[in-house]
Amino acid sequence: MTCESDIRRFNLITQEDRVYTFLDGRDDHLDNVRSDVLQIKPFPTVEQAHTFVGREDMRKTMMMTELVDISTGIVLASRGGH
């Protein structure tokens, strides 16, 4: 490749492949996040995809933690516990 536009195109294809490889390695519970990442325009870099997935995974983890805390509190309250 000697043409600058060919090199740029090759780099874009390589970056896109890296995003797909990264997303393929994520847990199944992040299926919706994968779909969201693939809808981003322009197509994200692997760094942007990583940031997006990490942020969504953290958000889901926090929501689940809050649900467990709320559920535990409800169970304790219904049992008369402290």
Buried (B, 14 or more C-beta within 10 A) or exposed (E): EEEEEEEEEEEEEEBBEBBBEBBEEBEEEBEEBBEBBEEEEEBBBBEBBBEBBEEBBEEBEEEEEEEEEEEEEEEEEEEEEE
